[in-house]
Amino acid sequence: MKNVITIGRSSDCDYIIYDPENRVSRRHTALWREGGNYFIKDLGSKNGTYVNGQRVQEQHPLLVTPQCRITLASDYPLKIEDIFLREDPELTMVMNHRGEDATIISSGDEIKLVDGDKTVVFDATKALLSDLIRHDNRPFAVIGRADSVDIQITNKSVSATHASIRMLNPYVFEIKDLGSTNGTFIDDVRIPPNVAEVYSTNAKIRLGQSVPFDLERHIPGVKYVKREVPKPIESAPKARVRSSIPTQQELESFRGLELVWNEYHQRIHSAQSGAMKYQVVGSAAGVALSFAGLSGFGLAAGQMLGRYLANRHTNKIKPDLSFENTFLVSYACPRCSESFQKKPWVTIRECGKCKVTYRS
């Protein structure tokens, strides 16, 4: 029986590949099995499909075997056994948001999610949050004055269809202004029309100049990220130098960085040692998969997301929330937010920027 599997970056494909380098087209190639034979067909991709170094003619099926070297573009490898892999007793099983079985496969930095007929592949260190969110199929709720909208607000400053919003998880939402007359404001900054942007639930939403939008009232299950808001520094004479002795709060925050370092170090060690052939990844992969609609990663993802937001002092979620970026931002001086980079926690005695001393 012919079962065609489409492969590409688009969420419409059966086998979705997140490729930050855009070597893979939105609908790149198709692979199917007839009896004991495998066939591949290029779907008009920009960079081509190659079998043993030879480019496959567009829309012309080619007979292939599992031993063939197949690449999308010249260097993105594709293995037939990976495409048709569905179940393996060694793989880790988790429950997705629909209560059905899904499979997470991790090999090094590559993460593969097999969920029913869909397979999603991405590199945990390079995947962009904006790409992951783009494939989320949860519906938007339309906000406006019209009777047909999902959330009606009868105020003359609000357009008939003003904005759309959806929760990506209890701590994060995505919002888009629908070309409203008076605009949609997040933290007093007007967002551009028809562009979806992602924020933490701490963000202040305003429709037009004067209509606040209460997330907790309109969206059930909202939770607010607890963030450390730095206290304003009192003005002092120019000649005065701020003490290099940390406050009790700064010292406690510094001690908490040991957990951040251990989490980073353990993940890197696990990836390098290869001790676990298949593993469920935490931290960045957890964040990514939680945005893709899976449950079961809430604790690790929430902890990392919370630290990320606390250190960035902003409600807007940046699109490059990868494991490496998250660690470098989170692993920082509690006073001035200067990153400690990849220095082991036990070796850090003071901040090179603000000179506060955490250890004698």
Beta strands, then each sheet from edge to edge (+ up, - down):
strand 1: 5-8
strand 2: 15-17
strand 3: 29-34
strand 4: 37-42
strand 5: 49-51
strand 6: 54-55
strand 7: 62-64
strand 8: 70-72
strand 9: 76-78
strand 10: 92-95
strand 11: 101-107
strand 12: 110-115
strand 13: 118-123
strand 14: 141-144
strand 15: 151-152
strand 16: 163-169
strand 17: 172-177
strand 18: 184-186
strand 19: 189-190
strand 20: 197-200
strand 21: 205-207
strand 22: 211-213
sheet 1: 7+ 4- 3+ 1- 2- 13- 12+ 11- 10+
sheet 2: 6+ 5- 8+ 9-
sheet 3: 15+ 14+ 16- 17+ 20-
sheet 4: 19+ 18- 21+ 22-
end
